[in-house]
Amino acid sequence: MFYQITPFILTLNEEMNIGRFLEQLRCAHMVVVLDSGSKDKTVSIYAQCTNVHFIILKFKDHA
């Protein structure tokens, strides 16, 4: 059933956490990451995951 859910993640400089977090979501068909312009290795970590689709966009608000 989890394969029918698409997790949506907001990130900013999550190098220390994103790898462990995405490992728990590896069974999801697709994970969408909205990155607010990370300056650490966050982007390179989630870019290696085949089920992750990412967008880099400056954060304005949660709306």
PDB file of N, CA, C and O in Angstrom:
ATOM      1  N   MET A   1       0.813  -1.189   0.000  1.00  0.00           N
ATOM      2  CA  MET A   1       0.000   0.000   0.000  1.00  0.00           C
ATOM      3  C   MET A   1       0.864   1.264   0.000  1.00  0.00           C
ATOM      4  O   MET A   1       0.454   2.286  -0.550  1.00  0.00           O
ATOM      5  N   PHE A   2       2.053   1.209   0.608  1.00  0.00           N
ATOM      6  CA  PHE A   2       2.918   2.380   0.695  1.00  0.00           C
ATOM      7  C   PHE A   2       3.332   2.879  -0.680  1.00  0.00           C
ATOM      8  O   PHE A   2       3.595   4.070  -0.848  1.00  0.00           O
ATOM      9  N   TYR A   3       3.394   2.000  -1.656  1.00  0.00           N
ATOM     10  CA  TYR A   3       3.797   2.414  -3.003  1.00  0.00           C
ATOM     11  C   TYR A   3       2.793   3.374  -3.628  1.00  0.00           C
ATOM     12  O   TYR A   3       3.111   4.011  -4.632  1.00  0.00           O
ATOM     13  N   GLN A   4       1.596   3.499  -3.072  1.00  0.00           N
ATOM     14  CA  GLN A   4       0.576   4.400  -3.600  1.00  0.00           C
ATOM     15  C   GLN A   4       0.686   5.810  -3.012  1.00  0.00           C
ATOM     16  O   GLN A   4      -0.023   6.718  -3.446  1.00  0.00           O
ATOM     17  N   ILE A   5       1.557   5.994  -2.042  1.00  0.00           N
ATOM     18  CA  ILE A   5       1.736   7.289  -1.382  1.00  0.00           C
ATOM     19  C   ILE A   5       2.996   7.953  -1.942  1.00  0.00           C
ATOM     20  O   ILE A   5       4.024   7.298  -2.114  1.00  0.00           O
ATOM     21  N   THR A   6       2.910   9.255  -2.224  1.00  0.00           N
ATOM     22  CA  THR A   6       4.079  10.003  -2.679  1.00  0.00           C
ATOM     23  C   THR A   6       4.505  10.960  -1.570  1.00  0.00           C
ATOM     24  O   THR A   6       3.868  11.996  -1.376  1.00  0.00           O
ATOM     25  N   PRO A   7       5.565  10.633  -0.844  1.00  0.00           N
ATOM     26  CA  PRO A   7       6.054  11.550   0.190  1.00  0.00           C
ATOM     27  C   PRO A   7       6.596  12.830  -0.432  1.00  0.00           C
ATOM     28  O   PRO A   7       7.242  12.798  -1.480  1.00  0.00           O
ATOM     29  N   PHE A   8       6.329  13.952   0.220  1.00  0.00           N
ATOM     30  CA  PHE A   8       6.790  15.271  -0.215  1.00  0.00           C
ATOM     31  C   PHE A   8       7.621  15.845   0.917  1.00  0.00           C
ATOM     32  O   PHE A   8       7.128  15.983   2.036  1.00  0.00           O
ATOM     33  N   ILE A   9       8.875  16.183   0.643  1.00  0.00           N
ATOM     34  CA  ILE A   9       9.813  16.598   1.683  1.00  0.00           C
ATOM     35  C   ILE A   9      10.356  17.987   1.378  1.00  0.00           C
ATOM     36  O   ILE A   9      10.777  18.261   0.254  1.00  0.00           O
ATOM     37  N   LEU A  10      10.347  18.863   2.379  1.00  0.00           N
ATOM     38  CA  LEU A  10      10.980  20.175   2.282  1.00  0.00           C
ATOM     39  C   LEU A  10      12.358  20.062   2.919  1.00  0.00           C
ATOM     40  O   LEU A  10      12.481  19.545   4.029  1.00  0.00           O
ATOM     41  N   THR A  11      13.401  20.537   2.234  1.00  0.00           N
ATOM     42  CA  THR A  11      14.746  20.422   2.788  1.00  0.00           C
ATOM     43  C   THR A  11      15.526  21.727   2.663  1.00  0.00           C
ATOM     44  O   THR A  11      15.274  22.559   1.790  1.00  0.00           O
ATOM     45  N   LEU A  12      16.480  21.864   3.573  1.00  0.00           N
ATOM     46  CA  LEU A  12      17.483  22.925   3.525  1.00  0.00           C
ATOM     47  C   LEU A  12      18.646  22.465   4.394  1.00  0.00           C
ATOM     48  O   LEU A  12      18.524  22.381   5.616  1.00  0.00           O
ATOM     49  N   ASN A  13      19.758  22.172   3.764  1.00  0.00           N
ATOM     50  CA  ASN A  13      20.968  21.740   4.472  1.00  0.00           C
ATOM     51  C   ASN A  13      20.709  20.554   5.416  1.00  0.00           C
ATOM     52  O   ASN A  13      20.964  20.643   6.617  1.00  0.00           O
ATOM     53  N   GLU A  14      20.213  19.474   4.875  1.00  0.00           N
ATOM     54  CA  GLU A  14      19.882  18.276   5.647  1.00  0.00           C
ATOM     55  C   GLU A  14      20.871  17.145   5.412  1.00  0.00           C
ATOM     56  O   GLU A  14      20.507  15.974   5.519  1.00  0.00           O
ATOM     57  N   GLU A  15      22.095  17.474   5.099  1.00  0.00           N
ATOM     58  CA  GLU A  15      23.130  16.472   4.809  1.00  0.00           C
ATOM     59  C   GLU A  15      23.221  15.399   5.886  1.00  0.00           C
ATOM     60  O   GLU A  15      23.406  14.224   5.567  1.00  0.00           O
ATOM     61  N   MET A  16      23.098  15.771   7.130  1.00  0.00           N
ATOM     62  CA  MET A  16      23.255  14.824   8.237  1.00  0.00           C
ATOM     63  C   MET A  16      22.080  13.848   8.357  1.00  0.00           C
ATOM     64  O   MET A  16      22.232  12.780   8.948  1.00  0.00           O
ATOM     65  N   ASN A  17      20.912  14.197   7.805  1.00  0.00           N
ATOM     66  CA  ASN A  17      19.702  13.401   8.019  1.00  0.00           C
ATOM     67  C   ASN A  17      19.095  12.781   6.770  1.00  0.00           C
ATOM     68  O   ASN A  17      18.465  11.727   6.855  1.00  0.00           O
ATOM     69  N   ILE A  18      19.269  13.406   5.621  1.00  0.00           N
ATOM     70  CA  ILE A  18      18.496  13.033   4.442  1.00  0.00           C
ATOM     71  C   ILE A  18      18.765  11.602   3.958  1.00  0.00           C
ATOM     72  O   ILE A  18      17.849  10.941   3.469  1.00  0.00           O
ATOM     73  N   GLY A  19      19.983  11.123   4.085  1.00  0.00           N
ATOM     74  CA  GLY A  19      20.295   9.768   3.647  1.00  0.00           C
ATOM     75  C   GLY A  19      19.518   8.714   4.431  1.00  0.00           C
ATOM     76  O   GLY A  19      18.930   7.804   3.847  1.00  0.00           O
ATOM     77  N   ARG A  20      19.520   8.842   5.755  1.00  0.00           N
ATOM     78  CA  ARG A  20      18.767   7.902   6.605  1.00  0.00           C
ATOM     79  C   ARG A  20      17.274   8.007   6.329  1.00  0.00           C
ATOM     80  O   ARG A  20      16.569   6.999   6.290  1.00  0.00           O
ATOM     81  N   PHE A  21      16.802   9.219   6.141  1.00  0.00           N
ATOM     82  CA  PHE A  21      15.379   9.441   5.905  1.00  0.00           C
ATOM     83  C   PHE A  21      14.938   8.797   4.584  1.00  0.00           C
ATOM     84  O   PHE A  21      13.922   8.104   4.533  1.00  0.00           O
ATOM     85  N   LEU A  22      15.706   9.031   3.524  1.00  0.00           N
ATOM     86  CA  LEU A  22      15.354   8.465   2.220  1.00  0.00           C
ATOM     87  C   LEU A  22      15.482   6.950   2.200  1.00  0.00           C
ATOM     88  O   LEU A  22      14.761   6.285   1.457  1.00  0.00           O
ATOM     89  N   GLU A  23      16.374   6.395   2.992  1.00  0.00           N
ATOM     90  CA  GLU A  23      16.505   4.942   3.088  1.00  0.00           C
ATOM     91  C   GLU A  23      15.189   4.336   3.576  1.00  0.00           C
ATOM     92  O   GLU A  23      14.803   3.258   3.125  1.00  0.00           O
ATOM     93  N   GLN A  24      14.503   5.013   4.486  1.00  0.00           N
ATOM     94  CA  GLN A  24      13.219   4.530   4.996  1.00  0.00           C
ATOM     95  C   GLN A  24      12.109   4.645   3.940  1.00  0.00           C
ATOM     96  O   GLN A  24      11.069   3.996   4.055  1.00  0.00           O
ATOM     97  N   LEU A  25      12.337   5.467   2.924  1.00  0.00           N
ATOM     98  CA  LEU A  25      11.332   5.676   1.872  1.00  0.00           C
ATOM     99  C   LEU A  25      11.672   4.969   0.572  1.00  0.00           C
ATOM    100  O   LEU A  25      11.052   5.246  -0.455  1.00  0.00           O
ATOM    101  N   ARG A  26      12.631   4.074   0.591  1.00  0.00           N
ATOM    102  CA  ARG A  26      13.068   3.429  -0.651  1.00  0.00           C
ATOM    103  C   ARG A  26      11.973   2.580  -1.301  1.00  0.00           C
ATOM    104  O   ARG A  26      12.037   2.321  -2.502  1.00  0.00           O
ATOM    105  N   CYS A  27      10.981   2.148  -0.539  1.00  0.00           N
ATOM    106  CA  CYS A  27       9.905   1.346  -1.124  1.00  0.00           C
ATOM    107  C   CYS A  27       8.813   2.215  -1.758  1.00  0.00           C
ATOM    108  O   CYS A  27       7.919   1.692  -2.423  1.00  0.00           O
ATOM    109  N   ALA A  28       8.879   3.524  -1.558  1.00  0.00           N
ATOM    110  CA  ALA A  28       7.918   4.423  -2.203  1.00  0.00           C
ATOM    111  C   ALA A  28       8.235   4.505  -3.693  1.00  0.00           C
ATOM    112  O   ALA A  28       9.399   4.576  -4.086  1.00  0.00           O
ATOM    113  N   HIS A  29       7.203   4.494  -4.504  1.00  0.00           N
ATOM    114  CA  HIS A  29       7.393   4.566  -5.956  1.00  0.00           C
ATOM    115  C   HIS A  29       8.080   5.871  -6.341  1.00  0.00           C
ATOM    116  O   HIS A  29       8.968   5.882  -7.194  1.00  0.00           O
ATOM    117  N   MET A  30       7.666   6.980  -5.706  1.00  0.00           N
ATOM    118  CA  MET A  30       8.243   8.275  -6.004  1.00  0.00           C
ATOM    119  C   MET A  30       8.270   9.110  -4.730  1.00  0.00           C
ATOM    120  O   MET A  30       7.326   9.089  -3.940  1.00  0.00           O
ATOM    121  N   VAL A  31       9.364   9.843  -4.541  1.00  0.00           N
ATOM    122  CA  VAL A  31       9.514  10.799  -3.443  1.00  0.00           C
ATOM    123  C   VAL A  31       9.811  12.144  -4.087  1.00  0.00           C
ATOM    124  O   VAL A  31      10.690  12.245  -4.943  1.00  0.00           O
ATOM    125  N   VAL A  32       9.079  13.177  -3.678  1.00  0.00           N
ATOM    126  CA  VAL A  32       9.308  14.517  -4.212  1.00  0.00           C
ATOM    127  C   VAL A  32      10.015  15.340  -3.145  1.00  0.00           C
ATOM    128  O   VAL A  32       9.545  15.433  -2.011  1.00  0.00           O
ATOM    129  N   VAL A  33      11.142  15.937  -3.510  1.00  0.00           N
ATOM    130  CA  VAL A  33      11.907  16.776  -2.595  1.00  0.00           C
ATOM    131  C   VAL A  33      11.912  18.199  -3.133  1.00  0.00           C
ATOM    132  O   VAL A  33      12.275  18.437  -4.284  1.00  0.00           O
ATOM    133  N   LEU A  34      11.506  19.138  -2.292  1.00  0.00           N
ATOM    134  CA  LEU A  34      11.593  20.555  -2.618  1.00  0.00           C
ATOM    135  C   LEU A  34      12.708  21.119  -1.757  1.00  0.00           C
ATOM    136  O   LEU A  34      12.558  21.269  -0.544  1.00  0.00           O
ATOM    137  N   ASP A  35      13.820  21.428  -2.391  1.00  0.00           N
ATOM    138  CA  ASP A  35      14.992  21.917  -1.683  1.00  0.00           C
ATOM    139  C   ASP A  35      15.055  23.439  -1.791  1.00  0.00           C
ATOM    140  O   ASP A  35      14.848  24.004  -2.865  1.00  0.00           O
ATOM    141  N   SER A  36      15.342  24.088  -0.674  1.00  0.00           N
ATOM    142  CA  SER A  36      15.355  25.553  -0.632  1.00  0.00           C
ATOM    143  C   SER A  36      16.728  26.155  -0.899  1.00  0.00           C
ATOM    144  O   SER A  36      17.000  27.283  -0.488  1.00  0.00           O
ATOM    145  N   GLY A  37      17.594  25.414  -1.583  1.00  0.00           N
ATOM    146  CA  GLY A  37      18.915  25.929  -1.931  1.00  0.00           C
ATOM    147  C   GLY A  37      19.996  25.497  -0.967  1.00  0.00           C
ATOM    148  O   GLY A  37      20.798  26.319  -0.523  1.00  0.00           O
ATOM    149  N   SER A  38      20.030  24.230  -0.642  1.00  0.00           N
ATOM    150  CA  SER A  38      21.024  23.707   0.299  1.00  0.00           C
ATOM    151  C   SER A  38      22.438  24.023  -0.157  1.00  0.00           C
ATOM    152  O   SER A  38      22.753  23.956  -1.345  1.00  0.00           O
ATOM    153  N   LYS A  39      23.281  24.365   0.799  1.00  0.00           N
ATOM    154  CA  LYS A  39      24.683  24.688   0.527  1.00  0.00           C
ATOM    155  C   LYS A  39      25.618  23.551   0.928  1.00  0.00           C
ATOM    156  O   LYS A  39      26.828  23.652   0.725  1.00  0.00           O
ATOM    157  N   ASP A  40      25.080  22.473   1.494  1.00  0.00           N
ATOM    158  CA  ASP A  40      25.905  21.326   1.886  1.00  0.00           C
ATOM    159  C   ASP A  40      25.744  20.217   0.849  1.00  0.00           C
ATOM    160  O   ASP A  40      25.458  20.514  -0.310  1.00  0.00           O
ATOM    161  N   LYS A  41      25.913  18.984   1.215  1.00  0.00           N
ATOM    162  CA  LYS A  41      25.849  17.859   0.270  1.00  0.00           C
ATOM    163  C   LYS A  41      24.454  17.247   0.144  1.00  0.00           C
ATOM    164  O   LYS A  41      24.311  16.153  -0.403  1.00  0.00           O
ATOM    165  N   THR A  42      23.445  17.923   0.632  1.00  0.00           N
ATOM    166  CA  THR A  42      22.071  17.407   0.581  1.00  0.00           C
ATOM    167  C   THR A  42      21.666  17.025  -0.833  1.00  0.00           C
ATOM    168  O   THR A  42      21.173  15.919  -1.055  1.00  0.00           O
ATOM    169  N   VAL A  43      21.863  17.911  -1.781  1.00  0.00           N
ATOM    170  CA  VAL A  43      21.436  17.672  -3.165  1.00  0.00           C
ATOM    171  C   VAL A  43      22.134  16.453  -3.753  1.00  0.00           C
ATOM    172  O   VAL A  43      21.486  15.638  -4.409  1.00  0.00           O
ATOM    173  N   SER A  44      23.419  16.309  -3.538  1.00  0.00           N
ATOM    174  CA  SER A  44      24.139  15.167  -4.110  1.00  0.00           C
ATOM    175  C   SER A  44      23.684  13.850  -3.492  1.00  0.00           C
ATOM    176  O   SER A  44      23.760  12.807  -4.141  1.00  0.00           O
ATOM    177  N   ILE A  45      23.218  13.881  -2.258  1.00  0.00           N
ATOM    178  CA  ILE A  45      22.740  12.654  -1.608  1.00  0.00           C
ATOM    179  C   ILE A  45      21.416  12.216  -2.206  1.00  0.00           C
ATOM    180  O   ILE A  45      21.277  11.057  -2.597  1.00  0.00           O
ATOM    181  N   TYR A  46      20.431  13.117  -2.289  1.00  0.00           N
ATOM    182  CA  TYR A  46      19.143  12.658  -2.818  1.00  0.00           C
ATOM    183  C   TYR A  46      19.151  12.531  -4.335  1.00  0.00           C
ATOM    184  O   TYR A  46      18.280  11.862  -4.891  1.00  0.00           O
ATOM    185  N   ALA A  47      20.094  13.143  -5.014  1.00  0.00           N
ATOM    186  CA  ALA A  47      20.191  12.988  -6.463  1.00  0.00           C
ATOM    187  C   ALA A  47      20.612  11.570  -6.855  1.00  0.00           C
ATOM    188  O   ALA A  47      20.398  11.160  -7.996  1.00  0.00           O
ATOM    189  N   GLN A  48      21.199  10.827  -5.940  1.00  0.00           N
ATOM    190  CA  GLN A  48      21.622   9.448  -6.202  1.00  0.00           C
ATOM    191  C   GLN A  48      20.471   8.450  -6.090  1.00  0.00           C
ATOM    192  O   GLN A  48      20.607   7.307  -6.526  1.00  0.00           O
ATOM    193  N   CYS A  49      19.357   8.857  -5.522  1.00  0.00           N
ATOM    194  CA  CYS A  49      18.211   7.952  -5.330  1.00  0.00           C
ATOM    195  C   CYS A  49      17.342   7.948  -6.580  1.00  0.00           C
ATOM    196  O   CYS A  49      16.913   9.001  -7.051  1.00  0.00           O
ATOM    197  N   THR A  50      17.090   6.775  -7.105  1.00  0.00           N
ATOM    198  CA  THR A  50      16.348   6.671  -8.361  1.00  0.00           C
ATOM    199  C   THR A  50      14.865   7.015  -8.217  1.00  0.00           C
ATOM    200  O   THR A  50      14.221   7.370  -9.205  1.00  0.00           O
ATOM    201  N   ASN A  51      14.318   6.918  -7.016  1.00  0.00           N
ATOM    202  CA  ASN A  51      12.894   7.206  -6.845  1.00  0.00           C
ATOM    203  C   ASN A  51      12.632   8.650  -6.408  1.00  0.00           C
ATOM    204  O   ASN A  51      11.488   9.011  -6.133  1.00  0.00           O
ATOM    205  N   VAL A  52      13.679   9.480  -6.340  1.00  0.00           N
ATOM    206  CA  VAL A  52      13.538  10.863  -5.889  1.00  0.00           C
ATOM    207  C   VAL A  52      13.500  11.815  -7.079  1.00  0.00           C
ATOM    208  O   VAL A  52      14.380  11.801  -7.939  1.00  0.00           O
ATOM    209  N   HIS A  53      12.460  12.640  -7.103  1.00  0.00           N
ATOM    210  CA  HIS A  53      12.343  13.732  -8.072  1.00  0.00           C
ATOM    211  C   HIS A  53      12.483  15.012  -7.259  1.00  0.00           C
ATOM    212  O   HIS A  53      11.781  15.197  -6.265  1.00  0.00           O
ATOM    213  N   PHE A  54      13.388  15.896  -7.677  1.00  0.00           N
ATOM    214  CA  PHE A  54      13.624  17.066  -6.846  1.00  0.00           C
ATOM    215  C   PHE A  54      13.509  18.368  -7.610  1.00  0.00           C
ATOM    216  O   PHE A  54      13.729  18.441  -8.819  1.00  0.00           O
ATOM    217  N   ILE A  55      13.153  19.389  -6.851  1.00  0.00           N
ATOM    218  CA  ILE A  55      13.016  20.748  -7.350  1.00  0.00           C
ATOM    219  C   ILE A  55      13.819  21.624  -6.402  1.00  0.00           C
ATOM    220  O   ILE A  55      13.707  21.480  -5.185  1.00  0.00           O
ATOM    221  N   ILE A  56      14.624  22.527  -6.941  1.00  0.00           N
ATOM    222  CA  ILE A  56      15.350  23.472  -6.110  1.00  0.00           C
ATOM    223  C   ILE A  56      14.709  24.839  -6.315  1.00  0.00           C
ATOM    224  O   ILE A  56      14.703  25.383  -7.419  1.00  0.00           O
ATOM    225  N   LEU A  57      14.177  25.372  -5.238  1.00  0.00           N
ATOM    226  CA  LEU A  57      13.417  26.625  -5.303  1.00  0.00           C
ATOM    227  C   LEU A  57      13.557  27.351  -3.980  1.00  0.00           C
ATOM    228  O   LEU A  57      13.397  26.743  -2.921  1.00  0.00           O
ATOM    229  N   LYS A  58      13.852  28.633  -4.023  1.00  0.00           N
ATOM    230  CA  LYS A  58      13.983  29.410  -2.793  1.00  0.00           C
ATOM    231  C   LYS A  58      12.681  29.372  -2.004  1.00  0.00           C
ATOM    232  O   LYS A  58      11.602  29.580  -2.560  1.00  0.00           O
ATOM    233  N   PHE A  59      12.787  29.108  -0.711  1.00  0.00           N
ATOM    234  CA  PHE A  59      11.623  28.998   0.170  1.00  0.00           C
ATOM    235  C   PHE A  59      10.996  30.380   0.390  1.00  0.00           C
ATOM    236  O   PHE A  59      11.690  31.349   0.696  1.00  0.00           O
ATOM    237  N   LYS A  60       9.669  30.449   0.227  1.00  0.00           N
ATOM    238  CA  LYS A  60       8.924  31.674   0.520  1.00  0.00           C
ATOM    239  C   LYS A  60       8.074  31.469   1.763  1.00  0.00           C
ATOM    240  O   LYS A  60       8.218  32.185   2.754  1.00  0.00           O
ATOM    241  N   ASP A  61       7.182  30.477   1.698  1.00  0.00           N
ATOM    242  CA  ASP A  61       6.349  30.112   2.827  1.00  0.00           C
ATOM    243  C   ASP A  61       5.741  28.740   2.569  1.00  0.00           C
ATOM    244  O   ASP A  61       5.957  28.166   1.502  1.00  0.00           O
ATOM    245  N   HIS A  62       5.001  28.213   3.503  1.00  0.00           N
ATOM    246  CA  HIS A  62       4.422  26.885   3.348  1.00  0.00           C
ATOM    247  C   HIS A  62       3.209  26.858   2.419  1.00  0.00           C
ATOM    248  O   HIS A  62       2.758  25.782   2.028  1.00  0.00           O
ATOM    249  N   ALA A  63       2.695  27.985   2.074  1.00  0.00           N
ATOM    250  CA  ALA A  63       1.542  28.034   1.163  1.00  0.00           C
ATOM    251  C   ALA A  63       2.031  27.704  -0.224  1.00  0.00           C
ATOM    252  O   ALA A  63       1.242  27.681  -1.169  1.00  0.00           O
TER     253      ALA A  63
END
